[in-house]
Amino acid sequence: MSNITIFGAGNIGSAVAGLAVKSGANVQVIDRNPDKAAAAAEGVTGSKFGEPITGDIVVLALPFPAYEDVLATYAGQLAGRTVVDPSNPIDFTTFNLALPEGSQSAAEYLAAKLPDSTIVKAFNTTFAATLASGETDGAPTVVQLAADDADAKNAVKTFIEDAGLKTVDAGALKRAQYLEGYGALQIILGVTEQTPWTAGFKVVK
Ligand SMILES: NC(=O)c1ccc[n+]([C@@H]2O[C@H](COP(=O)([O-])OP(=O)(O)OC[C@H]3O[C@@H](n4cnc5c(N)ncnc54)[C@H](OP(=O)(O)O)[C@@H]3O)[C@@H](O)[C@H]2O)c1
């Protein structure tokens, strides 16, 4: 049985926690509010921010700027683990990507900050509603993945597919640059009310 830790009990954290439980994993949710963490999905163990990580796969379901706080507290514990980045690092005043100087994507920034962890980009191109329901316009929701490490990517793919969703492989971690543009486009369509927050791009095979 796999062990998955999710930071954040918001929209994406709760949706991914539900998928992780459905996949059969042991699931820990860490939030600044431990009660909110415990309520993220039925069957999870809630922990307060600062408590030890129990998962081999760790999903950072937090706004990109909050990653600094996770790095400050948990960088040592994240070594040797697979760290999943679902962030869309957007400046909501301009809708441009808002990345630290010199970074091409949030995922590559994270990889540079956590050289002893394995980074997987996932969940940033699907709104939380389509992850939680597992469905996009009547078909299984498709999660797009990017990572340099095949084993780590496969572990994330396996838990998503065990929860009943589908995945596609965008390639190496640097393809997160495209996935983050794709995520930004989806948000722009939502904010301009051309698509509802329950919608999403559909990958048709
Ligand atoms: N919502 C979507 O449909 C969607 C889709 C794709 C990708 N994403 C990405 O997923 C990530 C999470 O988005 P969301 O919509 O789930 O956000 P959200 O609902 O606002 O939840 C954010 C979570 O982050 C926690 N948090 C915020 N600042 C923190 C800090 N400094 N230290 C520790 N915890 C902190 C909050 O904890 P508290 O309870 O303590 O405030 C909350 O649990 C973002 O990077 C977003 O770009 C979202």
PDBQT file of the ligand as one rigid body, heavy atoms in Angstrom, charges set to zero:
ROOT
HETATM    1  N1  LIG A 301      -8.374  25.169  -7.581  1.00  0.00    +0.000 N 
HETATM    2  C1  LIG A 301      -8.113  24.588  -8.736  1.00  0.00    +0.000 C 
HETATM    3  O1  LIG A 301      -9.020  24.194  -9.497  1.00  0.00    +0.000 OA
HETATM    4  C2  LIG A 301      -6.657  24.363  -9.164  1.00  0.00    +0.000 A 
HETATM    5  C3  LIG A 301      -6.438  23.691 -10.374  1.00  0.00    +0.000 A 
HETATM    6  C4  LIG A 301      -5.129  23.383 -10.737  1.00  0.00    +0.000 A 
HETATM    7  C5  LIG A 301      -4.062  23.777  -9.918  1.00  0.00    +0.000 A 
HETATM    8  N2  LIG A 301      -4.315  24.467  -8.773  1.00  0.00    +0.000 N 
HETATM    9  C6  LIG A 301      -3.158  24.844  -7.924  1.00  0.00    +0.000 C 
HETATM   10  O2  LIG A 301      -3.259  24.089  -6.718  1.00  0.00    +0.000 OA
HETATM   11  C7  LIG A 301      -2.688  24.841  -5.634  1.00  0.00    +0.000 C 
HETATM   12  C8  LIG A 301      -3.733  24.934  -4.519  1.00  0.00    +0.000 C 
HETATM   13  O3  LIG A 301      -4.863  25.641  -5.032  1.00  0.00    +0.000 OA
HETATM   14  P1  LIG A 301      -6.269  25.566  -4.286  1.00  0.00    +0.000 P 
HETATM   15  O4  LIG A 301      -7.271  26.067  -5.246  1.00  0.00    +0.000 OA
HETATM   16  O5  LIG A 301      -6.439  24.228  -3.664  1.00  0.00    +0.000 OA
HETATM   17  O6  LIG A 301      -6.040  26.662  -3.148  1.00  0.00    +0.000 OA
HETATM   18  P2  LIG A 301      -6.931  26.881  -1.829  1.00  0.00    +0.000 P 
HETATM   19  O7  LIG A 301      -8.244  26.223  -1.962  1.00  0.00    +0.000 OA
HETATM   20  O8  LIG A 301      -6.867  28.336  -1.570  1.00  0.00    +0.000 OA
HETATM   21  O9  LIG A 301      -6.101  26.092  -0.708  1.00  0.00    +0.000 OA
HETATM   22  C9  LIG A 301      -4.813  26.501  -0.386  1.00  0.00    +0.000 C 
HETATM   23  C10 LIG A 301      -4.274  25.714   0.793  1.00  0.00    +0.000 C 
HETATM   24  O10 LIG A 301      -2.941  26.192   1.009  1.00  0.00    +0.000 OA
HETATM   25  C11 LIG A 301      -2.793  26.459   2.403  1.00  0.00    +0.000 C 
HETATM   26  N3  LIG A 301      -1.798  27.527   2.571  1.00  0.00    +0.000 N 
HETATM   27  C12 LIG A 301      -1.858  28.765   2.025  1.00  0.00    +0.000 A 
HETATM   28  N4  LIG A 301      -0.746  29.458   2.355  1.00  0.00    +0.000 NA
HETATM   29  C13 LIG A 301       0.008  28.640   3.138  1.00  0.00    +0.000 A 
HETATM   30  C14 LIG A 301       1.250  28.778   3.799  1.00  0.00    +0.000 A 
HETATM   31  N5  LIG A 301       1.973  29.914   3.703  1.00  0.00    +0.000 N 
HETATM   32  N6  LIG A 301       1.732  27.732   4.519  1.00  0.00    +0.000 NA
HETATM   33  C15 LIG A 301       1.007  26.587   4.620  1.00  0.00    +0.000 A 
HETATM   34  N7  LIG A 301      -0.185  26.399   4.020  1.00  0.00    +0.000 NA
HETATM   35  C16 LIG A 301      -0.675  27.406   3.278  1.00  0.00    +0.000 A 
HETATM   36  C17 LIG A 301      -4.149  26.835   2.899  1.00  0.00    +0.000 C 
HETATM   37  O11 LIG A 301      -4.116  26.514   4.255  1.00  0.00    +0.000 OA
HETATM   38  P3  LIG A 301      -4.971  27.225   5.400  1.00  0.00    +0.000 P 
HETATM   39  O12 LIG A 301      -6.188  26.359   5.558  1.00  0.00    +0.000 OA
HETATM   40  O13 LIG A 301      -4.088  27.198   6.581  1.00  0.00    +0.000 OA
HETATM   41  O14 LIG A 301      -5.272  28.629   4.915  1.00  0.00    +0.000 OA
HETATM   42  C18 LIG A 301      -5.059  25.912   2.077  1.00  0.00    +0.000 C 
HETATM   43  O15 LIG A 301      -5.194  24.651   2.694  1.00  0.00    +0.000 OA
HETATM   44  C19 LIG A 301      -2.297  26.217  -6.206  1.00  0.00    +0.000 C 
HETATM   45  O16 LIG A 301      -0.919  26.199  -6.495  1.00  0.00    +0.000 OA
HETATM   46  C20 LIG A 301      -3.106  26.306  -7.507  1.00  0.00    +0.000 C 
HETATM   47  O17 LIG A 301      -2.446  27.085  -8.486  1.00  0.00    +0.000 OA
HETATM   48  C21 LIG A 301      -5.597  24.768  -8.376  1.00  0.00    +0.000 A 
ENDROOT
TORSDOF 0
